[in-house]
């Protein structure tokens, strides 16, 4: 299973990918909507790290067939927005809406098996990944 991937060329119009969505809104000066109090925690993985894990999986000769590909680090929506503000130097207007019943409060995947079996670990921390993604979005125009 793959955690929440993000990166430079993700689609912004698909309705998926909160990082791309939030970054796009931040760079335009638009308001973001947050369901609940912003304490929902997710595990975000930079796309280059995901690609490396897939490369290693393609040549993997072991017996394990199920592995999580993730950062293994949880970040709340509030923490994510704060990090985006720091990276972009843009103040983000936040609108808090009622909690949605289907949102899981915490979703962090263990990548221990991928580390052991593939010799893989993510290299890009969230702040660096946000910086790279924001730079790419700015260059898109």
Secondary structure as UniProt FT lines:
FT   STRAND          4..6
FT   TURN            8..9
FT   HELIX           18..28
FT   STRAND          32..35
FT   TURN            36..37
FT   STRAND          41..46
FT   HELIX           47..58
FT   STRAND          74..76
FT   HELIX           77..88
FT   STRAND          94..97
FT   TURN            101..102
FT   STRAND          106..107
FT   HELIX           112..118
FT   HELIX           126..140
//
